[in-house]
Amino acid sequence: MPVTVRPAKPADAALIHQFILDLADYEKLLDTVEASQADTEAALFGAQPRAFADIAELDGEPVGFALWFYNYSTFVGRHGIYLEDLFVRPAARGAGAGKALLANLAKRCVDEGLGRLEWSVLDWNAPSIAFYDSLGASSMDEWIIRRMTGEALRKLAEA
């Protein structure tokens, strides 16, 4: 049976949260996860959701997810999609779930007239980088991602 992709629904909140934990474990970042299942549920299914998720299923069983949100490019002059998380359970890798999730987002971009689909990948994650390269994704090596959290964020907010 082929992989199918469907929009996540509120009943998927626990599953999505577990996928987030599984991804964090794979990326050796499990100790940095602060989000609870309730946080995930509120972000995706609350009154004004600003993030969205899709579920990949193989033979009717959930095997992966994509969590994404809309961004905007001033240079392109259109919105795009930023893929925050993409995860496929190890036992299902190679079955097409990752490609199906990305193809679903690419179709959304084309159908909605969006300008781009972007995401980040850890520099040590050679299997994922090779997979993305095989799909025609390009590396943005000239860009350095910057992040502000915690005390630095609070200090700037008070300035």
C-alpha positions as CSV (number, residue, x, y, z in Angstrom):
1,M,0.0,0.0,0.0
2,P,1.4,3.5,-0.8
3,V,2.1,6.2,1.7
4,T,-0.7,8.6,2.2
5,V,-0.5,12.1,3.7
6,R,-3.3,13.8,5.6
7,P,-3.8,16.9,7.6
8,A,-3.4,16.4,11.3
9,K,-6.5,16.6,13.5
10,P,-6.9,17.3,17.2
11,A,-7.0,13.6,18.0
12,D,-3.4,13.4,16.7
13,A,-1.9,15.8,19.4
14,A,-0.4,13.0,21.5
15,L,1.0,11.3,18.4
16,I,2.5,14.5,17.1
17,H,4.0,15.3,20.5
18,Q,5.6,11.8,20.5
19,F,7.0,12.4,17.0
20,I,8.5,15.6,18.3
21,L,10.1,13.7,21.2
22,D,11.4,11.0,18.8
23,L,12.9,13.6,16.5
24,A,14.6,15.3,19.4
25,D,16.0,12.0,20.6
26,Y,17.3,11.3,17.1
27,E,18.9,14.7,16.9
28,K,20.4,14.2,20.4
29,L,18.4,17.2,21.7
30,L,15.8,15.4,23.9
31,D,17.0,17.3,27.0
32,T,16.1,20.6,25.3
33,V,12.4,19.9,24.7
34,E,10.3,22.1,26.8
35,A,7.0,21.7,24.9
36,S,4.3,19.6,26.5
37,Q,1.6,17.7,24.7
38,A,-0.8,20.5,25.8
39,D,1.5,23.1,24.2
40,T,1.6,21.1,21.0
41,E,-2.2,20.7,21.0
42,A,-2.8,24.5,21.6
43,A,-0.3,25.5,18.9
44,L,-1.8,23.3,16.2
45,F,-5.5,23.1,17.2
46,G,-6.2,26.1,19.4
47,A,-8.5,29.0,18.5
48,Q,-5.9,30.7,16.2
49,P,-3.4,28.1,15.1
50,R,-0.2,29.5,13.7
51,A,1.4,26.1,13.0
52,F,0.2,23.1,11.1
53,A,1.0,19.4,10.7
54,D,0.6,16.6,8.3
55,I,0.7,12.9,9.1
56,A,2.2,10.3,6.8
57,E,0.6,6.8,7.0
58,L,1.8,3.5,5.7
59,D,-0.7,0.8,5.5
60,G,-3.0,3.0,7.6
61,E,-0.4,3.4,10.4
62,P,1.1,6.8,11.2
63,V,4.8,6.7,10.5
64,G,5.9,10.3,10.3
65,F,4.9,13.9,10.4
66,A,5.7,17.4,9.0
67,L,5.1,20.4,11.2
68,W,5.2,23.7,9.3
69,F,4.0,27.3,9.2
70,Y,3.7,30.2,6.7
71,N,6.5,32.7,6.4
72,Y,7.0,35.7,4.1
73,S,9.8,36.7,1.8
74,T,10.1,40.5,1.2
75,F,12.4,39.8,-1.8
76,V,10.0,37.3,-3.4
77,G,7.0,39.3,-2.4
78,R,5.0,36.2,-1.4
79,H,4.4,33.9,1.5
80,G,6.2,30.6,1.7
81,I,6.3,27.6,4.0
82,Y,8.9,26.9,6.6
83,L,9.2,23.3,7.6
84,E,10.0,23.2,11.3
85,D,10.1,19.4,11.7
86,L,10.1,16.4,9.4
87,F,10.4,13.0,11.0
88,V,9.8,9.4,9.9
89,R,10.1,6.5,12.2
90,P,13.3,4.5,11.5
91,A,11.4,1.3,10.6
92,A,9.5,3.2,7.9
93,R,12.4,5.0,6.3
94,G,12.9,4.2,2.7
95,A,9.2,3.6,2.1
96,G,8.6,7.1,0.7
97,A,7.0,8.8,3.7
98,G,9.5,11.6,3.9
99,K,9.2,12.3,0.2
100,A,5.4,12.1,0.4
101,L,5.4,14.7,3.2
102,L,7.7,17.0,1.3
103,A,5.8,16.5,-2.0
104,N,2.5,17.4,-0.1
105,L,4.1,20.7,1.1
106,A,5.5,21.4,-2.4
107,K,2.0,20.9,-3.9
108,R,0.6,23.3,-1.3
109,C,3.2,25.8,-2.3
110,V,2.3,25.5,-5.9
111,D,-1.4,25.4,-5.4
112,E,-1.4,28.5,-3.1
113,G,1.1,30.5,-5.3
114,L,3.7,30.5,-2.5
115,G,7.3,31.5,-3.3
116,R,9.3,28.8,-1.5
117,L,9.6,25.9,0.8
118,E,12.5,26.1,3.3
119,W,13.8,24.1,6.2
120,S,17.0,23.6,8.2
121,V,19.0,20.4,8.7
122,L,21.7,19.7,11.2
123,D,25.2,19.7,9.6
124,W,26.0,16.2,10.9
125,N,22.8,14.6,9.5
126,A,24.3,13.2,6.3
127,P,21.5,10.8,5.5
128,S,18.9,13.6,5.6
129,I,21.2,16.0,3.6
130,A,21.7,13.3,0.9
131,F,17.9,12.7,0.8
132,Y,17.2,16.4,0.4
133,D,19.9,16.8,-2.2
134,S,18.3,13.9,-4.2
135,L,15.1,15.8,-4.3
136,G,16.8,18.9,-5.7
137,A,17.0,21.0,-2.6
138,S,19.8,23.5,-2.4
139,S,22.0,24.4,0.5
140,M,22.0,28.0,1.7
141,D,25.6,28.0,2.8
142,E,26.0,31.7,2.7
143,W,23.3,32.2,5.4
144,I,24.0,31.8,9.1
145,I,21.0,31.1,11.3
146,R,20.9,33.3,14.4
147,R,18.7,32.6,17.4
148,M,17.8,34.4,20.6
149,T,16.2,32.7,23.6
150,G,16.0,32.9,27.3
151,E,17.9,35.6,29.2
152,A,19.2,37.3,26.0
153,L,15.6,37.5,24.7
154,R,14.3,39.0,27.9
155,K,17.1,41.5,28.1
156,L,16.5,42.8,24.6
157,A,12.7,43.0,25.2
158,E,13.4,45.2,28.2
159,A,15.7,47.5,26.3
